[in-house]
Amino acid sequence: MVHTTSCESLDPQPSISIGVDIGGTFAKFVLFENDKPNSQATHLHKQHTRHPLETVIRELTQTDTKDALPRGWISETLHFEAGAECGSVVLRMLAIPVPELDRFVAKVEAIATDSTGSAKESMRQRIAATGGGALKRKDELETRFGVDIVVVHELQSLVRGWRQQLDTGGGCAEQQAVPALLCNVGTGVSIVHVTGTDAPGFERVSGSGIGASTLWSLIRRMTSFGDFEQAVVASASSGDAQKADILVGDIYGVETSKAIGMPPDLVAGFLGKINDDSELSDADVAAALVRMFASNLGQLAVFQARLLELDTVWFTGGCFGSVGGTDDSKQGQACLVVRKAVAQAVGFWSVGKITVRFPSSAPFLGAAGAVLEAAVAGDTGSPV
Protein backbone atom coordinates (compact mmCIF):
# COMPACT_ATOMS: atom_id res chain seq x y z
CA MET A 1 0.00 0.00 0.00
CA VAL A 2 1.26 3.50 -0.86
CA HIS A 3 0.49 6.33 1.57
CA THR A 4 0.66 10.08 0.93
CA THR A 5 2.46 12.31 3.40
CA SER A 6 4.63 15.42 3.70
CA CYS A 7 8.39 15.91 3.76
CA GLU A 8 8.18 17.29 7.28
CA SER A 9 6.51 14.21 8.74
CA LEU A 10 8.84 11.56 7.31
CA ASP A 11 12.16 13.08 6.26
CA PRO A 12 14.61 12.51 9.14
CA GLN A 13 18.06 14.04 9.15
CA PRO A 14 20.44 12.14 6.84
CA SER A 15 22.70 11.28 9.76
CA ILE A 16 20.03 9.10 11.41
CA SER A 17 17.89 6.74 9.36
CA ILE A 18 17.78 3.68 11.65
CA GLY A 19 15.84 3.28 14.89
CA VAL A 20 15.69 0.43 17.38
CA ASP A 21 13.29 -0.21 20.24
CA ILE A 22 14.28 -3.09 22.53
CA GLY A 23 11.74 -4.11 25.15
CA GLY A 24 11.45 -7.23 27.24
CA THR A 25 9.87 -9.35 24.50
CA PHE A 26 10.81 -7.97 21.06
CA ALA A 27 13.57 -5.89 19.51
CA LYS A 28 12.09 -3.69 16.79
CA PHE A 29 14.20 -2.11 14.03
CA VAL A 30 13.12 0.48 11.45
CA LEU A 31 14.98 1.85 8.46
CA PHE A 32 13.94 5.04 6.66
CA GLU A 33 14.93 5.18 3.00
CA ASN A 34 14.29 8.39 1.09
CA ASP A 35 14.74 8.18 -2.68
CA LYS A 36 14.59 11.79 -3.83
CA PRO A 37 13.87 12.55 -7.48
CA ASN A 38 16.80 12.60 -9.91
CA SER A 39 19.08 10.98 -7.35
CA GLN A 40 19.99 7.78 -9.19
CA ALA A 41 23.71 8.44 -8.97
CA THR A 42 23.44 9.20 -5.27
CA HIS A 43 21.41 6.04 -4.76
CA LEU A 44 23.94 3.88 -6.60
CA HIS A 45 26.74 5.37 -4.53
CA LYS A 46 24.79 4.64 -1.34
CA GLN A 47 24.50 0.99 -2.31
CA HIS A 48 28.29 0.72 -2.10
CA THR A 49 28.60 2.63 1.20
CA ARG A 50 25.59 1.18 3.03
CA HIS A 51 26.14 0.44 6.73
CA PRO A 52 26.06 -3.28 7.63
CA LEU A 53 23.05 -2.81 9.93
CA GLU A 54 21.17 -1.16 7.07
CA THR A 55 22.23 -3.97 4.72
CA VAL A 56 20.87 -6.68 7.01
CA ILE A 57 17.57 -4.87 7.68
CA ARG A 58 17.06 -4.41 3.94
CA GLU A 59 17.87 -8.06 3.28
CA LEU A 60 15.41 -9.34 5.88
CA THR A 61 12.57 -7.04 4.79
CA GLN A 62 12.66 -7.85 1.08
CA THR A 63 9.38 -9.30 -0.16
CA ASP A 64 10.99 -12.52 -1.38
CA THR A 65 12.71 -13.21 1.97
CA LYS A 66 9.79 -12.71 4.36
CA ASP A 67 8.60 -16.31 4.14
CA ALA A 68 12.13 -17.51 4.96
CA LEU A 69 12.42 -15.55 8.21
CA PRO A 70 13.01 -17.57 11.40
CA ARG A 71 9.87 -18.41 13.35
CA GLY A 72 8.69 -15.47 15.41
CA TRP A 73 10.50 -12.83 13.33
CA ILE A 74 8.25 -10.22 11.70
CA SER A 75 8.97 -7.87 8.81
CA GLU A 76 6.92 -5.16 7.13
CA THR A 77 7.51 -2.57 4.45
CA LEU A 78 5.51 0.62 3.88
CA HIS A 79 5.83 3.00 0.93
CA PHE A 80 5.03 6.70 1.13
CA GLU A 81 4.79 9.40 -1.51
CA ALA A 82 6.18 12.55 0.10
CA GLY A 83 5.60 14.90 -2.84
CA ALA A 84 7.70 16.16 -5.71
CA GLU A 85 10.34 17.71 -3.46
CA CYS A 86 11.06 14.63 -1.36
CA GLY A 87 10.07 11.77 -3.65
CA SER A 88 9.19 8.35 -2.24
CA VAL A 89 9.96 7.13 1.25
CA VAL A 90 10.27 3.47 2.20
CA LEU A 91 9.93 2.41 5.83
CA ARG A 92 11.41 -1.05 6.47
CA MET A 93 10.47 -2.68 9.78
CA LEU A 94 11.78 -5.80 11.49
CA ALA A 95 10.81 -7.33 14.84
CA ILE A 96 12.93 -10.02 16.49
CA PRO A 97 12.19 -11.93 19.72
CA VAL A 98 14.67 -10.75 22.36
CA PRO A 99 16.09 -14.28 22.91
CA GLU A 100 16.96 -14.28 19.17
CA LEU A 101 18.60 -10.85 19.18
CA ASP A 102 22.16 -12.16 19.47
CA ARG A 103 21.59 -14.14 16.28
CA PHE A 104 20.72 -10.93 14.46
CA VAL A 105 23.57 -8.98 16.06
CA ALA A 106 26.07 -11.63 14.99
CA LYS A 107 24.83 -11.38 11.40
CA VAL A 108 25.46 -7.63 11.40
CA GLU A 109 28.73 -7.98 13.30
CA ALA A 110 30.10 -10.36 10.69
CA ILE A 111 29.81 -7.59 8.10
CA ALA A 112 30.65 -4.67 10.40
CA THR A 113 34.05 -5.93 11.56
CA ASP A 114 37.36 -6.12 9.71
CA SER A 115 39.93 -8.93 9.73
CA THR A 116 41.12 -7.94 13.23
CA GLY A 117 37.62 -8.21 14.69
CA SER A 118 37.29 -4.45 15.22
CA ALA A 119 34.40 -2.38 13.93
CA LYS A 120 35.12 -0.58 10.67
CA GLU A 121 35.32 3.02 11.90
CA SER A 122 34.96 4.40 8.40
CA MET A 123 31.41 3.02 8.26
CA ARG A 124 30.38 4.11 11.75
CA GLN A 125 27.11 6.07 11.94
CA ARG A 126 24.51 7.22 14.46
CA ILE A 127 21.28 5.36 15.11
CA ALA A 128 18.38 6.23 17.41
CA ALA A 129 17.43 3.82 20.20
CA THR A 130 14.74 3.58 22.83
CA GLY A 131 13.43 1.00 25.30
CA GLY A 132 15.01 -0.51 28.39
CA GLY A 133 16.85 -3.21 26.47
CA ALA A 134 18.55 -0.69 24.21
CA LEU A 135 19.76 1.33 27.18
CA LYS A 136 20.92 -1.79 29.02
CA ARG A 137 22.93 -3.04 26.04
CA LYS A 138 23.97 0.34 24.65
CA ASP A 139 27.75 -0.11 24.98
CA GLU A 140 27.63 -3.67 23.65
CA LEU A 141 25.49 -2.78 20.62
CA GLU A 142 27.64 0.24 19.78
CA THR A 143 30.69 -2.00 19.70
CA ARG A 144 29.18 -4.93 17.84
CA PHE A 145 27.11 -2.92 15.34
CA GLY A 146 29.79 -0.30 14.80
CA VAL A 147 27.41 2.59 15.60
CA ASP A 148 26.93 5.48 17.99
CA ILE A 149 23.57 5.26 19.75
CA VAL A 150 21.41 8.33 20.41
CA VAL A 151 19.09 7.38 23.28
CA VAL A 152 15.53 8.72 23.12
CA HIS A 153 12.91 8.67 25.90
CA GLU A 154 10.72 5.59 25.49
CA LEU A 155 7.31 7.22 25.83
CA GLN A 156 8.45 10.25 23.84
CA SER A 157 9.36 7.88 21.01
CA LEU A 158 5.98 6.14 21.25
CA VAL A 159 4.03 9.40 21.11
CA ARG A 160 6.15 10.72 18.24
CA GLY A 161 5.64 7.48 16.28
CA TRP A 162 1.90 7.64 16.93
CA ARG A 163 1.73 11.23 15.72
CA GLN A 164 3.68 10.26 12.59
CA GLN A 165 1.28 7.46 11.66
CA LEU A 166 -1.62 9.89 11.94
CA ASP A 167 0.14 12.22 9.49
CA THR A 168 0.70 9.36 7.03
CA GLY A 169 -2.85 8.15 6.74
CA GLY A 170 -2.79 5.63 9.57
CA GLY A 171 -5.90 6.89 11.29
CA CYS A 172 -7.07 10.50 11.26
CA ALA A 173 -5.70 14.01 11.39
CA GLU A 174 -3.72 14.73 14.57
CA GLN A 175 -5.73 17.84 15.38
CA GLN A 176 -8.83 15.64 15.48
CA ALA A 177 -7.16 12.97 17.63
CA VAL A 178 -5.56 15.09 20.38
CA PRO A 179 -6.12 14.98 23.32
CA ALA A 180 -5.82 11.22 23.20
CA LEU A 181 -5.26 8.17 25.36
CA LEU A 182 -2.66 5.58 24.31
CA CYS A 183 -2.61 2.16 25.94
CA ASN A 184 0.77 0.69 25.06
CA VAL A 185 0.95 -3.07 25.65
CA GLY A 186 4.31 -4.77 25.67
CA THR A 187 5.93 -6.73 28.47
CA GLY A 188 3.79 -4.57 30.75
CA VAL A 189 1.30 -1.78 30.12
CA SER A 190 1.68 2.00 30.05
CA ILE A 191 -1.29 4.32 29.64
CA VAL A 192 -0.31 7.69 28.22
CA HIS A 193 -2.38 10.86 27.97
CA VAL A 194 -1.36 12.87 24.89
CA THR A 195 -2.24 16.45 25.73
CA GLY A 196 -0.98 18.54 22.82
CA THR A 197 1.94 19.58 20.70
CA ASP A 198 3.78 21.70 23.28
CA ALA A 199 6.63 19.90 25.09
CA PRO A 200 6.43 17.41 26.58
CA GLY A 201 2.92 16.96 25.20
CA PHE A 202 2.12 13.77 27.11
CA GLU A 203 1.87 12.26 30.58
CA ARG A 204 1.96 8.66 31.77
CA VAL A 205 -1.20 8.45 33.83
CA SER A 206 -1.43 4.75 34.65
CA GLY A 207 -0.15 1.30 33.84
CA SER A 208 -0.10 -2.34 34.80
CA GLY A 209 2.32 -5.21 35.24
CA ILE A 210 -0.16 -7.53 33.51
CA GLY A 211 1.01 -7.27 29.92
CA ALA A 212 1.54 -9.51 26.93
CA SER A 213 4.42 -11.29 28.66
CA THR A 214 2.04 -12.25 31.47
CA LEU A 215 -0.44 -13.72 29.01
CA TRP A 216 2.22 -15.76 27.22
CA SER A 217 3.85 -16.96 30.46
CA LEU A 218 0.51 -18.20 31.81
CA ILE A 219 -0.27 -19.95 28.51
CA ARG A 220 3.12 -21.68 28.57
CA ARG A 221 2.67 -22.72 32.20
CA MET A 222 -0.91 -23.94 31.90
CA THR A 223 -0.98 -25.49 28.42
CA SER A 224 1.26 -27.42 26.04
CA PHE A 225 1.25 -24.80 23.27
CA GLY A 226 4.68 -24.20 21.78
CA ASP A 227 4.23 -20.63 20.57
CA PHE A 228 2.07 -17.61 21.28
CA GLU A 229 0.43 -17.39 17.86
CA GLN A 230 -0.60 -21.05 17.86
CA ALA A 231 -2.20 -20.67 21.29
CA VAL A 232 -4.13 -17.50 20.48
CA VAL A 233 -5.42 -18.77 17.13
CA ALA A 234 -6.54 -22.04 18.76
CA SER A 235 -8.26 -20.13 21.55
CA ALA A 236 -10.54 -18.50 18.98
CA SER A 237 -11.02 -21.45 16.64
CA SER A 238 -11.67 -24.27 19.11
CA GLY A 239 -11.48 -22.87 22.65
CA ASP A 240 -14.42 -22.26 25.00
CA ALA A 241 -13.59 -19.87 27.85
CA GLN A 242 -16.89 -20.67 29.60
CA LYS A 243 -15.56 -24.13 30.42
CA ALA A 244 -12.78 -22.53 32.50
CA ASP A 245 -14.47 -19.42 33.92
CA ILE A 246 -17.15 -19.35 36.63
CA LEU A 247 -20.11 -17.38 35.25
CA VAL A 248 -22.87 -15.55 37.09
CA GLY A 249 -25.29 -18.13 35.71
CA ASP A 250 -23.24 -20.92 37.32
CA ILE A 251 -23.85 -19.33 40.72
CA TYR A 252 -27.39 -17.95 40.47
CA GLY A 253 -28.81 -20.03 37.67
CA VAL A 254 -29.84 -18.58 34.34
CA GLU A 255 -33.34 -17.38 35.26
CA THR A 256 -32.36 -15.92 38.64
CA SER A 257 -29.45 -14.09 37.00
CA LYS A 258 -31.86 -12.46 34.60
CA ALA A 259 -34.25 -11.63 37.43
CA ILE A 260 -31.57 -9.69 39.33
CA GLY A 261 -30.45 -7.89 36.18
CA MET A 262 -27.14 -9.65 35.59
CA PRO A 263 -26.29 -11.48 32.37
CA PRO A 264 -25.89 -15.20 33.09
CA ASP A 265 -22.81 -15.35 30.85
CA LEU A 266 -21.02 -12.58 32.79
CA VAL A 267 -17.70 -13.80 34.24
CA ALA A 268 -17.81 -14.00 38.02
CA GLY A 269 -14.40 -15.62 38.41
CA PHE A 270 -11.76 -16.04 35.71
CA LEU A 271 -10.34 -19.59 35.58
CA GLY A 272 -12.55 -20.50 38.54
CA LYS A 273 -13.55 -23.89 37.13
CA ILE A 274 -10.01 -25.16 36.71
CA ASN A 275 -9.18 -28.00 39.07
CA ASP A 276 -7.56 -31.42 38.92
CA ASP A 277 -10.78 -32.99 37.61
CA SER A 278 -11.46 -30.38 34.91
CA GLU A 279 -11.95 -31.77 31.42
CA LEU A 280 -10.53 -28.80 29.59
CA SER A 281 -8.58 -28.61 26.38
CA ASP A 282 -5.52 -26.43 26.02
CA ALA A 283 -7.58 -24.22 23.70
CA ASP A 284 -10.23 -23.75 26.42
CA VAL A 285 -7.60 -22.59 28.91
CA ALA A 286 -5.99 -20.29 26.33
CA ALA A 287 -9.39 -18.79 25.51
CA ALA A 288 -10.02 -18.03 29.18
CA LEU A 289 -6.57 -16.46 29.56
CA VAL A 290 -7.02 -14.26 26.49
CA ARG A 291 -10.41 -13.14 27.82
CA MET A 292 -8.96 -12.35 31.26
CA PHE A 293 -6.06 -10.42 29.72
CA ALA A 294 -8.36 -8.41 27.43
CA SER A 295 -10.86 -7.70 30.21
CA ASN A 296 -8.14 -6.30 32.46
CA LEU A 297 -6.82 -4.08 29.65
CA GLY A 298 -10.29 -2.91 28.73
CA GLN A 299 -11.20 -2.06 32.32
CA LEU A 300 -8.00 -0.06 32.90
CA ALA A 301 -8.35 1.85 29.64
CA VAL A 302 -12.04 2.63 30.07
CA PHE A 303 -11.71 3.84 33.65
CA GLN A 304 -8.80 6.11 32.67
CA ALA A 305 -10.67 7.44 29.64
CA ARG A 306 -13.64 8.30 31.84
CA LEU A 307 -11.42 10.15 34.32
CA LEU A 308 -10.00 12.22 31.44
CA GLU A 309 -13.38 12.60 29.71
CA LEU A 310 -12.13 11.00 26.49
CA ASP A 311 -14.23 8.87 24.16
CA THR A 312 -11.44 7.04 22.26
CA VAL A 313 -8.56 4.78 23.30
CA TRP A 314 -5.66 3.89 20.99
CA PHE A 315 -4.06 0.50 21.67
CA THR A 316 -0.43 0.06 20.59
CA GLY A 317 2.12 -2.72 20.94
CA GLY A 318 3.35 -5.86 19.27
CA CYS A 319 0.44 -8.10 20.25
CA PHE A 320 -1.94 -5.99 18.14
CA GLY A 321 0.08 -6.27 14.94
CA SER A 322 -0.51 -4.01 11.96
CA VAL A 323 -3.85 -2.77 10.74
CA GLY A 324 -4.93 -1.98 7.21
CA GLY A 325 -3.43 -4.80 5.17
CA THR A 326 -4.22 -8.45 4.57
CA ASP A 327 -2.20 -10.83 6.73
CA ASP A 328 -3.28 -14.47 6.60
CA SER A 329 -0.24 -15.68 8.53
CA LYS A 330 -0.58 -17.24 11.94
CA GLN A 331 0.87 -14.06 13.45
CA GLY A 332 -1.66 -11.92 11.62
CA GLN A 333 -4.54 -14.14 12.73
CA ALA A 334 -3.36 -14.06 16.35
CA CYS A 335 -3.14 -10.27 16.38
CA LEU A 336 -6.66 -10.08 14.97
CA VAL A 337 -7.93 -12.31 17.81
CA VAL A 338 -6.30 -10.07 20.42
CA ARG A 339 -7.67 -6.90 18.81
CA LYS A 340 -11.20 -8.33 18.76
CA ALA A 341 -10.96 -9.46 22.39
CA VAL A 342 -9.76 -6.05 23.57
CA ALA A 343 -12.40 -4.23 21.51
CA GLN A 344 -15.11 -6.42 23.05
CA ALA A 345 -13.77 -5.75 26.55
CA VAL A 346 -13.75 -1.98 26.02
CA GLY A 347 -17.26 -2.19 24.61
CA PHE A 348 -18.41 -4.09 27.69
CA TRP A 349 -16.80 -1.85 30.32
CA SER A 350 -17.85 1.37 28.55
CA VAL A 351 -21.32 0.11 27.60
CA GLY A 352 -20.41 0.87 24.00
CA LYS A 353 -19.56 4.53 24.68
CA ILE A 354 -15.79 4.43 24.09
CA THR A 355 -14.24 3.78 20.68
CA VAL A 356 -11.20 1.53 20.19
CA ARG A 357 -8.53 2.42 17.62
CA PHE A 358 -5.46 0.45 16.51
CA PRO A 359 -2.77 2.38 14.59
CA SER A 360 -1.06 0.93 11.57
CA SER A 361 2.30 -0.75 12.26
CA ALA A 362 1.57 -0.64 15.99
CA PRO A 363 4.64 -2.70 17.03
CA PHE A 364 7.05 -0.24 15.41
CA LEU A 365 5.83 3.15 16.63
CA GLY A 366 8.58 3.43 19.25
CA ALA A 367 11.45 2.65 16.88
CA ALA A 368 10.12 4.97 14.15
CA GLY A 369 9.41 7.68 16.68
CA ALA A 370 12.96 7.44 18.05
CA VAL A 371 14.38 8.28 14.61
CA LEU A 372 12.06 11.24 14.11
CA GLU A 373 12.53 12.52 17.67
CA ALA A 374 16.33 12.31 17.41
CA ALA A 375 16.14 14.32 14.19
CA VAL A 376 14.03 17.03 15.84
CA ALA A 377 16.39 17.12 18.85
CA GLY A 378 19.42 17.55 16.59
CA ASP A 379 20.72 14.01 17.19
CA THR A 380 21.24 14.72 20.91
CA GLY A 381 18.40 12.49 22.08
CA SER A 382 16.57 12.90 25.37
CA PRO A 383 16.79 11.48 28.89
CA VAL A 384 15.27 8.03 29.32
C-alpha positions in Angstrom: 0.0 0.0 0.0 1.3 3.5 -0.9 0.5 6.3 1.6 0.7 10.1 0.9 2.5 12.3 3.4 4.6 15.4 3.7 8.4 15.9 3.8 8.2 17.3 7.3 6.5 14.2 8.7 8.8 11.6 7.3 12.2 13.1 6.3 14.6 12.5 9.1 18.1 14.0 9.2 20.4 12.1 6.8 22.7 11.3 9.8 20.0 9.1 11.4 17.9 6.7 9.4 17.8 3.7 11.6 15.8 3.3 14.9 15.7 0.4 17.4 13.3 -0.2 20.2 14.3 -3.1 22.5 11.7 -4.1 25.2 11.4 -7.2 27.2 9.9 -9.3 24.5 10.8 -8.0 21.1 13.6 -5.9 19.5 12.1 -3.7 16.8 14.2 -2.1 14.0 13.1 0.5 11.5 15.0 1.8 8.5 13.9 5.0 6.7 14.9 5.2 3.0 14.3 8.4 1.1 14.7 8.2 -2.7 14.6 11.8 -3.8 13.9 12.6 -7.5 16.8 12.6 -9.9 19.1 11.0 -7.3 20.0 7.8 -9.2 23.7 8.4 -9.0 23.4 9.2 -5.3 21.4 6.0 -4.8 23.9 3.9 -6.6 26.7 5.4 -4.5 24.8 4.6 -1.3 24.5 1.0 -2.3 28.3 0.7 -2.1 28.6 2.6 1.2 25.6 1.2 3.0 26.1 0.4 6.7 26.1 -3.3 7.6 23.0 -2.8 9.9 21.2 -1.2 7.1 22.2 -4.0 4.7 20.9 -6.7 7.0 17.6 -4.9 7.7 17.1 -4.4 3.9 17.9 -8.1 3.3 15.4 -9.3 5.9 12.6 -7.0 4.8 12.7 -7.8 1.1 9.4 -9.3 -0.2 11.0 -12.5 -1.4 12.7 -13.2 2.0 9.8 -12.7 4.4 8.6 -16.3 4.1 12.1 -17.5 5.0 12.4 -15.6 8.2 13.0 -17.6 11.4 9.9 -18.4 13.4 8.7 -15.5 15.4 10.5 -12.8 13.3 8.2 -10.2 11.7 9.0 -7.9 8.8 6.9 -5.2 7.1 7.5 -2.6 4.5 5.5 0.6 3.9 5.8 3.0 0.9 5.0 6.7 1.1 4.8 9.4 -1.5 6.2 12.6 0.1 5.6 14.9 -2.8 7.7 16.2 -5.7 10.3 17.7 -3.5 11.1 14.6 -1.4 10.1 11.8 -3.6 9.2 8.3 -2.2 10.0 7.1 1.3 10.3 3.5 2.2 9.9 2.4 5.8 11.4 -1.0 6.5 10.5 -2.7 9.8 11.8 -5.8 11.5 10.8 -7.3 14.8 12.9 -10.0 16.5 12.2 -11.9 19.7 14.7 -10.7 22.4 16.1 -14.3 22.9 17.0 -14.3 19.2 18.6 -10.8 19.2 22.2 -12.2 19.5 21.6 -14.1 16.3 20.7 -10.9 14.5 23.6 -9.0 16.1 26.1 -11.6 15.0 24.8 -11.4 11.4 25.5 -7.6 11.4 28.7 -8.0 13.3 30.1 -10.4 10.7 29.8 -7.6 8.1 30.7 -4.7 10.4 34.1 -5.9 11.6 37.4 -6.1 9.7 39.9 -8.9 9.7 41.1 -7.9 13.2 37.6 -8.2 14.7 37.3 -4.5 15.2 34.4 -2.4 13.9 35.1 -0.6 10.7 35.3 3.0 11.9 35.0 4.4 8.4 31.4 3.0 8.3 30.4 4.1 11.7 27.1 6.1 11.9 24.5 7.2 14.5 21.3 5.4 15.1 18.4 6.2 17.4 17.4 3.8 20.2 14.7 3.6 22.8 13.4 1.0 25.3 15.0 -0.5 28.4 16.9 -3.2 26.5 18.6 -0.7 24.2 19.8 1.3 27.2 20.9 -1.8 29.0 22.9 -3.0 26.0 24.0 0.3 24.6 27.7 -0.1 25.0 27.6 -3.7 23.6 25.5 -2.8 20.6 27.6 0.2 19.8 30.7 -2.0 19.7 29.2 -4.9 17.8 27.1 -2.9 15.3 29.8 -0.3 14.8 27.4 2.6 15.6 26.9 5.5 18.0 23.6 5.3 19.8 21.4 8.3 20.4 19.1 7.4 23.3 15.5 8.7 23.1 12.9 8.7 25.9 10.7 5.6 25.5 7.3 7.2 25.8 8.5 10.3 23.8 9.4 7.9 21.0 6.0 6.1 21.3 4.0 9.4 21.1 6.1 10.7 18.2 5.6 7.5 16.3 1.9 7.6 16.9 1.7 11.2 15.7 3.7 10.3 12.6 1.3 7.5 11.7 -1.6 9.9 11.9 0.1 12.2 9.5 0.7 9.4 7.0 -2.9 8.1 6.7 -2.8 5.6 9.6 -5.9 6.9 11.3 -7.1 10.5 11.3 -5.7 14.0 11.4 -3.7 14.7 14.6 -5.7 17.8 15.4 -8.8 15.6 15.5 -7.2 13.0 17.6 -5.6 15.1 20.4 -6.1 15.0 23.3 -5.8 11.2 23.2 -5.3 8.2 25.4 -2.7 5.6 24.3 -2.6 2.2 25.9 0.8 0.7 25.1 1.0 -3.1 25.6 4.3 -4.8 25.7 5.9 -6.7 28.5 3.8 -4.6 30.8 1.3 -1.8 30.1 1.7 2.0 30.1 -1.3 4.3 29.6 -0.3 7.7 28.2 -2.4 10.9 28.0 -1.4 12.9 24.9 -2.2 16.5 25.7 -1.0 18.5 22.8 1.9 19.6 20.7 3.8 21.7 23.3 6.6 19.9 25.1 6.4 17.4 26.6 2.9 17.0 25.2 2.1 13.8 27.1 1.9 12.3 30.6 2.0 8.7 31.8 -1.2 8.4 33.8 -1.4 4.8 34.6 -0.1 1.3 33.8 -0.1 -2.3 34.8 2.3 -5.2 35.2 -0.2 -7.5 33.5 1.0 -7.3 29.9 1.5 -9.5 26.9 4.4 -11.3 28.7 2.0 -12.2 31.5 -0.4 -13.7 29.0 2.2 -15.8 27.2 3.8 -17.0 30.5 0.5 -18.2 31.8 -0.3 -19.9 28.5 3.1 -21.7 28.6 2.7 -22.7 32.2 -0.9 -23.9 31.9 -1.0 -25.5 28.4 1.3 -27.4 26.0 1.2 -24.8 23.3 4.7 -24.2 21.8 4.2 -20.6 20.6 2.1 -17.6 21.3 0.4 -17.4 17.9 -0.6 -21.1 17.9 -2.2 -20.7 21.3 -4.1 -17.5 20.5 -5.4 -18.8 17.1 -6.5 -22.0 18.8 -8.3 -20.1 21.6 -10.5 -18.5 19.0 -11.0 -21.4 16.6 -11.7 -24.3 19.1 -11.5 -22.9 22.7 -14.4 -22.3 25.0 -13.6 -19.9 27.8 -16.9 -20.7 29.6 -15.6 -24.1 30.4 -12.8 -22.5 32.5 -14.5 -19.4 33.9 -17.2 -19.3 36.6 -20.1 -17.4 35.2 -22.9 -15.6 37.1 -25.3 -18.1 35.7 -23.2 -20.9 37.3 -23.9 -19.3 40.7 -27.4 -18.0 40.5 -28.8 -20.0 37.7 -29.8 -18.6 34.3 -33.3 -17.4 35.3 -32.4 -15.9 38.6 -29.4 -14.1 37.0 -31.9 -12.5 34.6 -34.3 -11.6 37.4 -31.6 -9.7 39.3 -30.4 -7.9 36.2 -27.1 -9.6 35.6 -26.3 -11.5 32.4 -25.9 -15.2 33.1 -22.8 -15.4 30.8 -21.0 -12.6 32.8 -17.7 -13.8 34.2 -17.8 -14.0 38.0 -14.4 -15.6 38.4 -11.8 -16.0 35.7 -10.3 -19.6 35.6 -12.5 -20.5 38.5 -13.6 -23.9 37.1 -10.0 -25.2 36.7 -9.2 -28.0 39.1 -7.6 -31.4 38.9 -10.8 -33.0 37.6 -11.5 -30.4 34.9 -11.9 -31.8 31.4 -10.5 -28.8 29.6 -8.6 -28.6 26.4 -5.5 -26.4 26.0 -7.6 -24.2 23.7 -10.2 -23.7 26.4 -7.6 -22.6 28.9 -6.0 -20.3 26.3 -9.4 -18.8 25.5 -10.0 -18.0 29.2 -6.6 -16.5 29.6 -7.0 -14.3 26.5 -10.4 -13.1 27.8 -9.0 -12.3 31.3 -6.1 -10.4 29.7 -8.4 -8.4 27.4 -10.9 -7.7 30.2 -8.1 -6.3 32.5 -6.8 -4.1 29.6 -10.3 -2.9 28.7 -11.2 -2.1 32.3 -8.0 -0.1 32.9 -8.4 1.8 29.6 -12.0 2.6 30.1 -11.7 3.8 33.6 -8.8 6.1 32.7 -10.7 7.4 29.6 -13.6 8.3 31.8 -11.4 10.2 34.3 -10.0 12.2 31.4 -13.4 12.6 29.7 -12.1 11.0 26.5 -14.2 8.9 24.2 -11.4 7.0 22.3 -8.6 4.8 23.3 -5.7 3.9 21.0 -4.1 0.5 21.7 -0.4 0.1 20.6 2.1 -2.7 20.9 3.3 -5.9 19.3 0.4 -8.1 20.3 -1.9 -6.0 18.1 0.1 -6.3 14.9 -0.5 -4.0 12.0 -3.9 -2.8 10.7 -4.9 -2.0 7.2 -3.4 -4.8 5.2 -4.2 -8.5 4.6 -2.2 -10.8 6.7 -3.3 -14.5 6.6 -0.2 -15.7 8.5 -0.6 -17.2 11.9 0.9 -14.1 13.4 -1.7 -11.9 11.6 -4.5 -14.1 12.7 -3.4 -14.1 16.4 -3.1 -10.3 16.4 -6.7 -10.1 15.0 -7.9 -12.3 17.8 -6.3 -10.1 20.4 -7.7 -6.9 18.8 -11.2 -8.3 18.8 -11.0 -9.5 22.4 -9.8 -6.0 23.6 -12.4 -4.2 21.5 -15.1 -6.4 23.0 -13.8 -5.8 26.5 -13.7 -2.0 26.0 -17.3 -2.2 24.6 -18.4 -4.1 27.7 -16.8 -1.9 30.3 -17.9 1.4 28.6 -21.3 0.1 27.6 -20.4 0.9 24.0 -19.6 4.5 24.7 -15.8 4.4 24.1 -14.2 3.8 20.7 -11.2 1.5 20.2 -8.5 2.4 17.6 -5.5 0.5 16.5 -2.8 2.4 14.6 -1.1 0.9 11.6 2.3 -0.8 12.3 1.6 -0.6 16.0 4.6 -2.7 17.0 7.1 -0.2 15.4 5.8 3.2 16.6 8.6 3.4 19.2 11.5 2.6 16.9 10.1 5.0 14.1 9.4 7.7 16.7 13.0 7.4 18.0 14.4 8.3 14.6 12.1 11.2 14.1 12.5 12.5 17.7 16.3 12.3 17.4 16.1 14.3 14.2 14.0 17.0 15.8 16.4 17.1 18.8 19.4 17.6 16.6 20.7 14.0 17.2 21.2 14.7 20.9 18.4 12.5 22.1 16.6 12.9 25.4 16.8 11.5 28.9 15.3 8.0 29.3 
